């Protein structure tokens, strides 16, 4: 008799959609993957509502980058709805000063100019050097960016750039939590995620090698194995 697979809910990051998880979903075998689209939201409170309307009780949440921050935000505010939490490439402090400055300048530029798509140099900031020339990964990043477009980019940048730190509330996260870092993530340091591990009572942390910020695209097999092992 086949056991019912556990539902696991996935959230993407800024200018990412379900394509971010396509390889992860294709490799999954022991879970039922459910994608939650939050691109219509204009704040983390709105994202909370979208998550709340999408999940069942005792939900297992997986979030990447901005989506991980959103999953953490939701878990802190609705602790009884989540049973396990899996966070990829996230800092509970939010964005570093350099990334905030870049986003501010991007918002100002986009408000006055057309958007011609994500630049190659920006893509390389997200990847391990080994993957700069990986056409499949680059293609997916460009395709997600093209499909979502300027309107979503502006909305997400404005809504999520100035996020209030959740660090002082990490002790409120009582559910088992898995933190995954990229070895060469230029946006989120391994040290910041280790600090999160220390503050969350029931958390474990792993670093995935040969990976930058885009863990689900760069190392989908390592990501899904880590998730399924943790869920089981």
LINWOVEN-V460647 format. One record per residue. N is the residue number from 0. SS is DSSP state (alpha for helix, beta for strand, coil for the rest). D_LAST is the distance of its C-alpha to the last C-alpha in Angstrom with 1 decimal. Layout:
{{N | SS | D_LAST} {N | SS | D_LAST}}
This chain:
{{0 | coil | 17.9} {1 | coil | 15.3} {2 | coil | 12.4} {3 | coil | 12.5} {4 | coil | 10.2} {5 | beta | 9.0} {6 | beta | 11.7} {7 | beta | 11.4} {8 | beta | 14.9} {9 | beta | 16.7} {10 | beta | 19.9} {11 | coil | 22.4} {12 | coil | 25.0} {13 | coil | 28.8} {14 | coil | 30.4} {15 | coil | 27.1} {16 | coil | 26.0} {17 | alpha | 23.4} {18 | alpha | 24.8} {19 | alpha | 23.1} {20 | alpha | 19.7} {21 | alpha | 21.2} {22 | alpha | 20.1} {23 | alpha | 16.6} {24 | alpha | 16.4} {25 | alpha | 18.3} {26 | alpha | 15.8} {27 | coil | 12.7} {28 | coil | 11.7} {29 | coil | 8.4} {30 | beta | 9.0} {31 | beta | 12.4} {32 | beta | 14.1} {33 | beta | 16.8} {34 | beta | 19.5} {35 | coil | 21.6} {36 | coil | 25.1} {37 | coil | 26.7} {38 | coil | 29.8} {39 | coil | 32.2} {40 | coil | 31.6} {41 | coil | 34.3} {42 | coil | 32.6} {43 | alpha | 29.3} {44 | alpha | 30.3} {45 | alpha | 30.6} {46 | alpha | 27.1} {47 | alpha | 25.9} {48 | alpha | 27.6} {49 | alpha | 26.2} {50 | alpha | 22.6} {51 | alpha | 23.4} {52 | alpha | 25.0} {53 | alpha | 22.1} {54 | coil | 19.0} {55 | coil | 18.2} {56 | coil | 17.6} {57 | coil | 14.4} {58 | beta | 13.7} {59 | beta | 11.3} {60 | beta | 14.0} {61 | beta | 14.4} {62 | beta | 17.9} {63 | beta | 20.2} {64 | coil | 23.4} {65 | alpha | 25.4} {66 | alpha | 22.5} {67 | alpha | 20.4} {68 | alpha | 23.4} {69 | alpha | 23.5} {70 | alpha | 19.8} {71 | alpha | 20.7} {72 | alpha | 24.0} {73 | alpha | 22.5} {74 | alpha | 20.0} {75 | alpha | 23.0} {76 | alpha | 25.2} {77 | coil | 22.9} {78 | alpha | 20.5} {79 | alpha | 20.0} {80 | alpha | 18.7} {81 | beta | 15.6} {82 | beta | 12.4} {83 | beta | 10.8} {84 | beta | 13.0} {85 | beta | 12.9} {86 | beta | 16.5} {87 | beta | 18.2} {88 | coil | 21.8} {89 | coil | 23.1} {90 | coil | 25.5} {91 | coil | 25.7} {92 | coil | 29.5} {93 | coil | 29.6} {94 | coil | 31.8} {95 | coil | 34.0} {96 | alpha | 37.8} {97 | alpha | 38.2} {98 | alpha | 35.7} {99 | alpha | 37.3} {100 | alpha | 40.7} {101 | alpha | 39.8} {102 | alpha | 38.4} {103 | alpha | 41.5} {104 | alpha | 43.7} {105 | alpha | 41.7} {106 | alpha | 42.1} {107 | alpha | 45.8} {108 | alpha | 46.2} {109 | alpha | 44.4} {110 | coil | 46.4} {111 | coil | 49.5} {112 | coil | 48.5} {113 | coil | 46.8} {114 | coil | 43.3} {115 | coil | 43.4} {116 | coil | 39.8} {117 | coil | 37.6} {118 | coil | 39.5} {119 | alpha | 38.5} {120 | alpha | 38.9} {121 | alpha | 36.4} {122 | alpha | 33.9} {123 | alpha | 34.3} {124 | alpha | 33.6} {125 | alpha | 30.0} {126 | coil | 29.5} {127 | coil | 29.4} {128 | alpha | 32.9} {129 | alpha | 31.5} {130 | alpha | 30.5} {131 | coil | 33.8} {132 | coil | 35.1} {133 | coil | 32.0} {134 | alpha | 33.6} {135 | alpha | 30.4} {136 | alpha | 28.8} {137 | alpha | 32.2} {138 | alpha | 32.8} {139 | alpha | 29.6} {140 | alpha | 30.4} {141 | alpha | 34.0} {142 | alpha | 33.1} {143 | alpha | 30.8} {144 | alpha | 33.7} {145 | alpha | 36.3} {146 | alpha | 34.6} {147 | alpha | 34.0} {148 | alpha | 37.4} {149 | alpha | 39.6} {150 | alpha | 39.2} {151 | alpha | 35.4} {152 | alpha | 35.8} {153 | alpha | 38.4} {154 | alpha | 36.6} {155 | alpha | 33.4} {156 | alpha | 35.4} {157 | alpha | 37.5} {158 | alpha | 34.7} {159 | alpha | 32.1} {160 | coil | 34.2} {161 | coil | 35.4} {162 | coil | 32.2} {163 | coil | 32.6} {164 | coil | 30.7} {165 | coil | 27.6} {166 | alpha | 27.7} {167 | alpha | 29.5} {168 | alpha | 26.9} {169 | alpha | 23.7} {170 | alpha | 23.9} {171 | alpha | 23.4} {172 | coil | 19.8} {173 | coil | 18.1} {174 | coil | 14.5} {175 | beta | 11.9} {176 | beta | 13.1} {177 | beta | 12.5} {178 | beta | 16.0} {179 | beta | 16.8} {180 | beta | 20.5} {181 | beta | 22.7} {182 | coil | 24.9} {183 | coil | 28.1} {184 | coil | 27.4} {185 | coil | 30.9} {186 | coil | 29.9} {187 | coil | 27.3} {188 | coil | 27.7} {189 | alpha | 25.1} {190 | alpha | 27.0} {191 | alpha | 26.6} {192 | alpha | 22.8} {193 | alpha | 23.0} {194 | alpha | 25.2} {195 | alpha | 22.7} {196 | alpha | 20.2} {197 | alpha | 22.9} {198 | alpha | 23.7} {199 | coil | 20.3} {200 | coil | 19.6} {201 | coil | 15.9} {202 | beta | 15.5} {203 | beta | 14.8} {204 | beta | 16.7} {205 | beta | 16.8} {206 | beta | 19.7} {207 | beta | 19.7} {208 | coil | 22.9} {209 | coil | 25.6} {210 | coil | 24.5} {211 | coil | 26.5} {212 | coil | 25.5} {213 | coil | 24.2} {214 | alpha | 20.9} {215 | alpha | 19.6} {216 | alpha | 22.9} {217 | alpha | 23.5} {218 | coil | 20.3} {219 | alpha | 18.1} {220 | alpha | 16.4} {221 | alpha | 15.5} {222 | alpha | 14.3} {223 | alpha | 12.0} {224 | alpha | 10.6} {225 | alpha | 10.1} {226 | alpha | 8.6} {227 | alpha | 6.1} {228 | alpha | 5.3} {229 | alpha | 5.5} {230 | alpha | 3.8} {231 | coil | 0.0}}
